[in-house]
Amino acid sequence: MTWLFLPILIAAAVAAYFGGRALAQRRSQGQRVHSRPAQHGAYALIWTAVPALVVLLGAAVFSGPVEQQMMASGAPEAVQQLEPFRRQAFYSDAQAVGAGREAMQIWPAPYAELLPQEGQRAARIHSMLALAGVVGAALAALLGALFVFSQIRPGMRARNRVEGWIVGALFACSAVAVLTTVGIVASLIYDSFRFFSSVPVTEFLFGTQWSPQTAIRADQVGSSGAFGALPLFAGTFLIMIIAMVVAAPVGLFSAIYLSEYAGPTFRATVKPILEILAGVPTVVYGFFAALTVGPFMRVFFNTIGSWFVGGPLDGLGQYLMLVQNQMALVAGGVMGIMLIPFVSSLSDDIINAVPQSLRDGSYAMGATKSETVKRVLLPAALPGVAGAMLLAMSRAIGETMIVTMAAGLAAKLTLNPLETVTTVTVQIVTLLTGDQEFNSPKTLSAFGLGLTLFLVTLLLNIVAQRIVQTYRQQYD
């Protein structure tokens, strides 16, 4: 019913626009006006549409809890005697039956007989609330239109009022972005505080063993190091470093070639292809790593290890013979391939943004193209290139699918790229997957990991900004 009302509301808003404009033209004949008729019409449109949309939004937000309360207030005694979780499940199934869908579970007697009756009652309640929302929105639109038509006159500052509404909308969008960030940080801090009240911070940051499944209750957490996150952060930064070793030079050099050496035809062909590669889903790279790169690297290292077996490097050969498909090198390498389009495309745009006058001045002094790139363009573009590298690092730190499919889930404190490792984001997904109880350190440890990763990323951003500001002062 709400969706059927939206076209009516749009038509009413358009009618208010033309009506307000016509009324402003009629009342301003032969008089000096402050705003144009179109601005009066826009003001009428706003006062007709915005109150109705606010009512519809409020109905969408509060209709669910109100419907639950009305369902509970008139429920049979047998339903009210159920446990809270089972009672909520019964209400959900009743609402599904009332909407024409099937119940999620099979209920024994007498609840099976009560389900169709409660489903009909849920359908009536839902229709009544939807009708109330539509009627309220229609009344709000009507009152808003009556108000704005009574305000239209030649001296009304319609332009200023419309601009005030626009400024308010822009402020609301900015406030939503800021409040969302504040809410995320507050949620992380609150649940992390609950976690650190059971697990010492020092044990979490410096512990070398990560096995939260062995310590579910708070009284089981002690010096065993079950919640030591050091292996997770070591694996995260190991894979990130491997990815940047692949992505940074290849992406930057390709950007330099496309910007300074490639012809127009080659650039117009290759650059869109790179930008298309940037949109490939990460799961595709994960399949590529698990089915192609991983087996290839295993065969490669096993072959090299067979050469060393029985010789002076027999230990190394035996170790290489045991290398498996999943390893940090595979995940980092494929992740680096995924990041090349980001680094290349952003760096190319940044290098092209360097003023042509710097190139011309360098060539006028007798510098070659390579010397111009090395001594003029790269230093001038360094702040933007550093931002591109930072973006790629953030993408590498937050990647989950490639690590899960190519690096494994073993939490090992190692810097060996041939070992299976895991990252912080993979463990967060693992801890929060499925039905979890948010009263145990095992589940709350995901928020501790998230807060720590947030702080580490923030520190990296601050350091990068300081570097960018230092070099930007020299070239601005």
SULPEDA-V922606 format. One record per pair of residues at least 12 apart in sequence whose ideal C-beta (glycine too) atoms are under 8 Angstrom apart, sorted by the first residue. I is the first residue (numbers start at 1). GAP is how many residues later the second one is. Records with the same first field share a line. If there is no record, write none. Layout:
# SULPEDA-V922606
I = GAP, GAP
This chain:
# SULPEDA-V922606
1 = 126, 129, 130, 133
2 = 54, 57, 58, 128, 131, 132
5 = 51, 129, 132, 133
9 = 40, 43, 44, 128, 132
10 = 39
12 = 36, 37, 40, 129, 133
13 = 32, 35, 36, 128
14 = 31
16 = 25, 28, 29, 31, 32, 33, 129, 132
17 = 24, 25, 27, 28
18 = 23
19 = 22, 25, 130
20 = 17, 20, 21, 22, 23, 24, 25, 128, 129, 132
21 = 16, 17, 19, 20, 23
22 = 15
23 = 17, 126, 129
24 = 13, 16, 17, 128, 130, 134
25 = 12
27 = 125, 126, 127
28 = 126
31 = 123
32 = 122
33 = 121, 122
34 = 120, 121, 122, 123, 124, 125
35 = 121, 122, 123, 124, 125
36 = 122, 123
39 = 119, 120, 123
40 = 112, 116, 118
42 = 116, 120
43 = 105, 109, 115, 118, 119, 122
44 = 101, 104, 105, 108
46 = 102, 116, 119
47 = 97, 98, 100, 101
48 = 93, 96, 97, 100
49 = 92
50 = 94, 115
51 = 89, 90, 92, 93
52 = 85, 86, 88, 89, 92
53 = 84
54 = 86
55 = 78, 81, 82, 85
56 = 77, 81
59 = 70, 71, 73, 74, 77, 78
60 = 73
63 = 66, 67, 70
66 = 63
67 = 28, 55, 58, 59, 62
68 = 23
70 = 55
71 = 20, 23, 24, 47, 50, 51, 54
72 = 15, 19
74 = 47
75 = 12, 16, 43
76 = 38, 42
78 = 32, 33, 36
79 = 32, 35, 39
89 = 15, 16
90 = 17, 21, 25, 28
91 = 27, 31
92 = 12
93 = 12, 14, 22
94 = 21, 24, 25, 27, 28
95 = 24, 27, 31
96 = 23
97 = 18, 19, 21, 22, 25
98 = 20, 21, 22, 23, 24, 25, 28
99 = 24, 27
103 = 12
185 = 269
187 = 260
188 = 259, 262, 263, 266
189 = 262
191 = 247, 253, 256
192 = 252, 255, 256, 258, 259
194 = 250, 253
195 = 246, 249, 250, 252, 253
196 = 252
198 = 20, 23, 243, 246
199 = 19, 22, 28, 242, 246, 249
203 = 18, 20, 22, 24, 25
204 = 23, 24, 25, 241, 244, 248
205 = 24, 25, 247
206 = 22, 24
207 = 18, 19, 20, 21, 22, 23
208 = 17, 20, 22, 23, 205
209 = 15, 16, 17, 19, 22, 202
210 = 16, 17, 18, 19, 21, 22, 201, 217
211 = 15, 200
212 = 14, 15, 219, 229, 230, 233
213 = 229
214 = 12
215 = 12, 226, 227
216 = 224, 225, 226
217 = 223, 224
218 = 222, 223
221 = 220
227 = 214, 218, 221
229 = 195, 219, 220, 223
230 = 183
231 = 180, 181, 182, 183, 190, 191
232 = 179, 190, 191, 192, 195, 217
233 = 191, 219, 223
234 = 179, 180, 181, 187
235 = 93, 172, 176, 177, 186, 187, 188
236 = 161, 187, 188, 189, 217
238 = 90, 94, 176, 177, 179, 183
239 = 89, 92, 93, 96, 157, 164, 168, 182, 184
240 = 92, 153, 156, 157
241 = 91
242 = 86, 87, 89, 90, 91, 93, 94, 175
243 = 89, 90, 92, 93, 95, 96, 149, 153
244 = 92, 95, 145, 148, 149, 152
245 = 87, 91
246 = 86, 87, 89, 90, 91, 93, 94
247 = 88, 89, 90, 91, 92, 93, 95, 96, 145, 149
248 = 95, 141, 144
250 = 86, 90, 93, 94
251 = 88, 89, 90, 91, 92, 93, 96, 137, 141
252 = 91, 92, 95, 133
254 = 20, 86, 90, 94
255 = 88, 89, 90, 91, 92, 93, 96
256 = 91, 95, 117, 121, 122
258 = 12, 13, 86, 90
259 = 89, 92, 93
260 = 91, 109, 112, 113, 117
261 = 108
271 = 74, 77
274 = 66, 67, 70, 71
275 = 66, 70
277 = 63, 64
278 = 63, 64, 67
280 = 58
282 = 56, 117, 118, 119, 120
283 = 118, 122
285 = 49, 50, 52, 53, 116, 117
286 = 48, 115, 116, 118, 119, 120
287 = 118
288 = 46
289 = 41, 42, 44, 45, 113, 116, 117
290 = 35, 36, 115, 116
293 = 37, 40, 41, 113
294 = 31, 32, 33, 36, 112
295 = 30
297 = 26, 28, 30, 32, 33
298 = 25, 26, 27
301 = 19, 22, 117
302 = 18, 19, 21
304 = 13, 16
305 = 12, 13, 14, 15, 16, 17, 18
306 = 15
308 = 12
309 = 12
320 = 98
323 = 95
324 = 96
325 = 81
326 = 80, 81, 82, 94
327 = 79, 80, 81, 90, 91, 92, 93
328 = 79, 88, 89, 90, 91, 92, 93
329 = 88, 89
330 = 76, 77
331 = 71, 72, 75, 76
332 = 85
334 = 68, 72
335 = 61, 64, 67, 68
338 = 61, 64
339 = 53, 56, 57
342 = 46, 49, 50, 53
343 = 45, 46, 49
346 = 38, 41, 42, 45
347 = 34, 37, 38, 41
350 = 31, 34, 35, 37, 38
351 = 26, 27, 30, 34
353 = 28, 31
354 = 22, 23, 26, 27
358 = 18, 19, 22
359 = 13, 17, 18
361 = 15
362 = 13, 14
379 = 92, 95, 96
380 = 95
382 = 86, 89, 93
383 = 85, 86, 88, 89, 92
386 = 78, 81, 82, 85
387 = 77, 81
390 = 70, 71, 74
393 = 67
394 = 63, 66
397 = 26, 27, 28, 56, 60
398 = 27
399 = 24, 26
400 = 23, 25, 26, 29
403 = 19, 20, 22, 23
404 = 22, 25
407 = 13, 14, 15, 16
408 = 12, 13, 14
409 = 13, 17, 21
410 = 12
411 = 16
424 = 25, 26, 28, 29
425 = 28
427 = 19, 22
428 = 18, 21, 22
431 = 12, 14, 15, 18
432 = 14
